[in-house]
Amino acid sequence: MNPVEIYTSSTCGFCHAAKRLLSQKGVNFSEVNINAQPQRRAEMVQRASGRRTVPQIFIGDRHIGGCDELYALERAGKLDGLLEVS
């Protein structure tokens, strides 16, 4: 399975929804809470091509986007393919 990394904040409902979907699918992910680690915000913005909102989700080396994009991939049946190592 491709590694999944998600940048979050503690009070973000979209972050909780994205983590819930990943957990329901049995996906292990690493989480970077930018409230607890504010020095990592600049890293997130750079990796996400300037996007400053959370969540920002990465599968392997690919930037997925936020919660809406994650759910759109799931609805389109494309998320599982991205999670698998090719």
N, C-alpha and C positions, 0 to 999 in steps of 0.2 A: 504494500500500500504506500502511495506517495505520502510524504510527510505533510501535515497540515498545520499551519501556524495562523493564529488569529489574534489581532490586536484589539483589545477591549477596554472598557472602563466599567467600574463597579455598578454604576447607576443606569446603564444603557439597556433599555428593553430590547432593542434590535440585537445587541450582543448576546443577551440571554436566549433569544429566539434562535440565533444562528448556532450557538453552542448546543441547544436542545436538539436541533435537527441532526447535527453531527453525532451527538451522543446516541440518539435513537437509531442511527445507522451503524452504531458500533465503531465509529471512527475515533481513534486516539488523536488528540491534537495538543499542540503546545500553545499556551496562552501568554500573551504579554499584556499585562494590565498597565496602561499608561498613567493611571492615577498613582499606582504603587511604584512605578518606574518611569517618572516623567522624562528622564534623560533619553528614553527610547522613542519618544514622540517624533523627534527629527528623523530617526531611522525609518519609522513608519511612513512619514510623509514622503521621504525620498523613495522608498520601495514602492509606494502606491502612486507614484507619478504626480505628487502634489495634493492628493486627497487627504483631508485633515479629519474627517469624521470617522467614528468607529461604528461597527467593526470594520476592519480591513482584513480580508481573508486571502491566504496564499495556499495553494496546493502545489507541492513541489516548488518549482521556480516560477510558477504562473500566478499572477495576481488575478484573483477572481472578482474582487470588488467587495461590496458589503452584503448585508443580509438579503436584500431584495434580489441581488444577482445570484446568491447561493440558492435561494428558493426557486428562482427561475430555472436554474440548471437542473434542479431536482424535478420540477414539473415537466421539463422537456426530456427527462430521461437521460441526461448527459452527465450528471454528477458522478454516478458510479464509475463511468469510464475514466473520468479525470482522477478519481481516487486510486485506480489500479495502476500499478507500475507497468510501464510499457516496455 
